[in-house]
């Protein structure tokens, strides 16, 4: 079924003018800004105190925005990038301490997740794993399988990742054995990364 000729350009323009002339669009007409500026200019003569209060409030707001932008830029420029430095001794305890605190509260899946994040962080920092923040789990598993870790360490790590994914995304059953498995994975990584 073919469509007939549409409305003419003049008909479309007329309809658009009719719609824009409706009261709900009157605030956005170009004349409104001009009317507001005219009112503000007259305010200097009719109510100078209010005029200067408005000017002061706008000036303070502008000053606060400028100070915030300068502070943010200085803070951002002062931070040093934490690039490809070697694994530091304080990285493991941070994740391990968080995981231990979660495990004490019976949150073994969350504790295992903290240990997994620690393992990934350590492998990335040590140069054994290349991974972006947005990479999905399939990419993580594939790249873990390609690492230069010893076969048994890589196999245990992949098995722990698979078990955690099942618990995290499907079962969500707290399992202390899973947490202890991740602790063993970290111990093996300690040995492997220290020896490297």
VEXTORLUM-325433 format. One record per residue (C-alpha): x negated, y negated, z negated. Coordinates in steps of 0.25 Angstrom, whole numbers, padded with zeros to 4 digits, always signed. Layout:
<atoms>
XYZ ...
</atoms>
This chain:
<atoms>
+0000+0000+0000 -0006-0013+0004 -0006-0026-0004 +0001-0038+0002 -0006-0052+0003 -0008-0058-0011 -0004-0072-0015 -0011-0083-0008 -0022-0091-0015 -0013-0103-0017 -0003-0094-0024 -0014-0088-0034 -0019-0102-0037 -0005-0107-0040 -0003-0095-0049 -0016-0098-0056 -0013-0112-0058 +0001-0109-0064 -0005-0099-0074 -0016-0108-0078 -0005-0119-0081 +0001-0111-0091 +0000-0116-0106 -0008-0105-0111 -0020-0109-0101 -0019-0124-0105 -0029-0124-0115 -0040-0119-0105 -0037-0130-0095 -0049-0139-0092 -0042-0151-0098 -0042-0145-0112 -0057-0146-0115 -0056-0160-0110 -0045-0163-0119 -0052-0157-0131 -0065-0165-0128 -0056-0178-0127 -0050-0175-0140 -0063-0173-0146 -0069-0186-0141 -0056-0193-0146 -0058-0187-0160 -0071-0195-0162 -0062-0207-0162 -0050-0201-0169 -0056-0193-0180 -0071-0194-0180 -0073-0186-0192 -0067-0174-0185 -0075-0177-0173 -0088-0176-0181 -0084-0164-0188 -0081-0157-0175 -0094-0162-0169 -0102-0157-0182 -0095-0143-0182 -0099-0141-0167 -0113-0146-0170 -0115-0137-0182 -0110-0125-0174 -0119-0128-0162 -0131-0129-0172 -0127-0116-0179 -0127-0109-0165 -0140-0115-0161 -0146-0111-0174 -0141-0097-0173 -0146-0095-0159 -0160-0100-0162 -0160-0091-0175 -0155-0079-0167 -0166-0081-0156 -0177-0083-0166 -0173-0071-0173 -0172-0063-0160 -0186-0068-0155 -0193-0066-0169 -0189-0051-0169 -0200-0042-0163 -0196-0031-0154 -0198-0017-0160 -0202-0010-0148 -0210+0003-0146 -0217+0003-0159 -0221+0016-0166 -0211+0023-0175 -0213+0016-0189 -0212+0024-0202 -0200+0015-0207 -0191+0019-0195 -0188+0033-0200 -0184+0029-0214 -0174+0019-0210 -0166+0029-0202 -0169+0040-0212 -0164+0031-0224 -0151+0027-0217 -0149+0042-0214 -0152+0046-0228 -0142+0036-0234 -0131+0041-0224 -0134+0055-0228 -0133+0053-0243 -0119+0048-0240 -0115+0060-0232 -0115+0053-0219 -0124+0063-0212 -0120+0060-0198 -0123+0046-0199 -0136+0049-0206 -0140+0058-0194 -0137+0047-0185 -0146+0038-0192 -0157+0049-0191 -0154+0050-0177 -0156+0035-0174 -0169+0035-0182 -0174+0047-0174 -0170+0040-0161 -0176+0027-0166 -0189+0034-0170 -0190+0041-0156 -0188+0028-0148 -0198+0021-0157 -0208+0032-0155 -0206+0032-0140 -0201+0046-0139 -0187+0041-0135 -0182+0030-0126 -0167+0026-0129 -0159+0014-0128 -0149+0009-0138 -0137+0012-0129 -0142+0026-0124 -0131+0037-0127 -0134+0050-0134 -0135+0057-0121 -0147+0049-0117 -0153+0050-0132 -0152+0065-0131 -0158+0066-0117 -0169+0057-0121 -0172+0064-0134 -0173+0077-0125 -0184+0070-0117 -0192+0065-0129 -0206+0070-0131 -0203+0076-0145 -0207+0090-0148 -0196+0100-0143 -0191+0104-0157 -0190+0089-0162 -0183+0085-0149 -0173+0097-0150 -0170+0095-0164 -0168+0080-0162 -0158+0083-0150 -0151+0093-0158 -0149+0083-0170 -0144+0072-0160 -0134+0082-0154 -0129+0086-0168 -0128+0072-0172 -0120+0068-0160 -0110+0079-0162 -0108+0075-0177 -0108+0060-0174 -0099+0060-0162 -0090+0072-0164 -0090+0079-0177 -0094+0068-0187 -0096+0079-0198 -0106+0075-0208 -0117+0085-0208 -0129+0084-0217 -0137+0095-0209 -0137+0085-0197 -0143+0074-0206 -0154+0084-0210 -0156+0088-0196 -0159+0074-0192 -0169+0073-0204 -0176+0085-0198 -0176+0078-0184 -0182+0065-0191 -0193+0074-0198 -0197+0080-0185 -0197+0066-0178 -0206+0061-0189 -0216+0073-0187 -0215+0071-0172 -0216+0056-0171 -0227+0055-0182 -0236+0066-0175 -0234+0058-0161 
</atoms>
